[in-house]
Amino acid sequence: MLNSIRTFLQNAIKGNMATATEEKIVHRVKVQNLPIKETPQVKRFLNSHGILKYKKAPQWTYAYINFESEQAAKEAMTTLNGVSFKKRILSTEYTPISEEIFRQRFRPQPKRPEVSSLPNTTPPLSASDNKTFAEQLADQVTPLYKVPYEDQVAKKHKLGVRQIRNLRKKLLPLADLSEERKAQLAWIYENVEEPPCQVLDPIASPDIEGYRTKCEFSIGKDPSGKPTVGFLQGLYRDGLTSVLEPSASIHVPQISKQIAKTMEQYIQSSDYPVYDRVLKTGVWRSLMVKAQHTGDVMVLIQLRTSELSEDQLQKEKKKLVDYWCNNNNNSNDDDAGRKIKTLILQQWDGDSNGIRDQGKTEILAGDGYVYEQLLDHRFRISSKAFFQVNTKATEQMLRTCADWCTTNENMQPRKTTLLDLCCGAGSIGITMAHLMDRVVGIEMISEAIDDARFNAELNNITNAHYYAGKVEEKIHVVTNEQNENVVAVLDPPRSGVHNNVIRAVREASQIKKVVFISCDAKQAMQNFIGLCRPTSNRYQGIPFKPQRAVTIDLFPHTDHAELMIEFVRA
Ligand SMILES: C[S@@+](CC[C@H](N)C(=O)[O-])C[C@H]1O[C@@H](n2cnc3c(N)ncnc32)[C@H](O)[C@@H]1O
């Protein structure tokens, strides 16, 4: 029972991450089989394994440790799992939790009314929080919406500076080893009152409303039980899996709101029920809309098919095409269906929520692609390929990135290879290819690599080469080469990259510079530390040091931003 609740919470967390808030996760590890009481001994034992902060009540046989990234959590699990302490064999469990829920747990909770007693409009949820559903949703998906935009940017800049300072702080204990290692970290002792590298003025987003070119909506029931397309309300702690409609969401473009509404009308008159995230029954699960600045729109509908016969599924597909592409929808919202370039169906019967890369996708109409324009280059994007969601702010980021990649006293750009790690559909390398000798891109989603190859050709680029696979497995393609000058741009997912990538980058002496683009510097901190820590058996090669950093606001009204750091050899 406990396990199923935990799985439910974890799935709910994952589902909500994928849909609405790009929410922060506390990467918790539960260490089990510890002795009760014996507090000083437990403290000494955990400290000796590098764990200085943890939570354990004297009567508990377990402790919780929080980490900033999944990777750090997993590394600690590897260290502690199976270790014998006080004649007990320890075991560990990864128990991630949404940061918001984590915080809420330490706050007194107002009593909530029964969900079924809530009326069908948008009234206050309870007397104590006195907020409409629209306000609650705004607090959840765009928590800074009431803060003037310049103040949002200033706040994110401050957080970026704090992360850069943190890097210095986290490296300090590693410097106290030997004179040689200390020398490699000399930069952390310079101007200790200042950030350890130049921090440029933050780059604000040119678009601050309706900027999201990709929206993932959940399909479910609103608090009154009405089938709805929108964002998960996100209070899984209470077992709530309600969906709130997005019409007031400031970051969602009008066209995507129209499409969500049109889909809502479809499911409300459908013979099949919406997906129930607790019982794991029902059919309609999620909707993804990619609405690009070129005017191209992709609609991907995710459904659970195990309740449908083959005949029913075929009929439903035909009905969807009729509705979306033959204008048989009654949408009075400016005929959202007419604007769709491609319609895709994804079958997903698994427990985890959100659009899944593993889901079976089928193109029902169009060619399965949309196009976007970035810095005078055109990009084809498939349903599975990552593409930055704020086009105008991404252009700003790419300009700065190109500038950093081509300024280096000892390297001539045209004799330099640009290593585009985690390249997605190729936007970084392709917009810079004309400045470089060649571009080598590595990406694990094969559809994205197909897009990158296609995009290079589409933009008449002949010096870009792409490899499908994990960076940790393919990076040797470039690092095994000799006598090359290489600049690496590393643009990984939120949690950063595998340590092996960092080790390979350090060991490849031809890589003179790394431009690290991180959408969650806290989680990527382990990677930054890996690049900068002194040379050891595990981390060979000359370490890097930060030279410049800048915050770029790709996500107005949310807590998120990109932090771009230029690392050069120390
Ligand atoms: C933040 S996106 C950046 C994509 C691209 N640079 C862009 O700007 O559009 C991160 C990308 O890393 C890819 N990725 C995640 N882990 C990877 C790995 N271990 N090896 C290669 N690619 C990976 C994801 O599929 C995704 O396309």
The ligand as an ORCA input file, in Angstrom:
! r2SCAN-3c Opt
* xyz 0 1
  C      18.020     21.284    -22.925
  S      17.895     20.262    -24.323
  C      18.958     21.110    -25.426
  C      18.765     20.794    -26.892
  C      19.466     21.717    -27.853
  N      20.800     22.050    -27.460
  C      18.660     22.952    -28.122
  O      19.060     24.025    -27.698
  O      17.606     22.852    -28.740
  C      18.761     18.859    -23.797
  C      18.899     17.787    -24.841
  O      19.757     16.778    -24.314
  C      19.327     15.522    -24.776
  N      19.958     14.558    -23.879
  C      19.625     14.277    -22.599
  N      20.512     13.413    -22.060
  C      21.408     13.133    -23.036
  C      22.558     12.288    -23.106
  N      22.937     11.580    -22.064
  N      23.244     12.248    -24.253
  C      22.823     12.963    -25.330
  N      21.757     13.771    -25.330
  C      21.054     13.858    -24.193
  C      17.821     15.639    -24.739
  O      17.222     14.691    -25.581
  C      17.615     17.066    -25.228
  O      17.485     17.111    -26.614
*
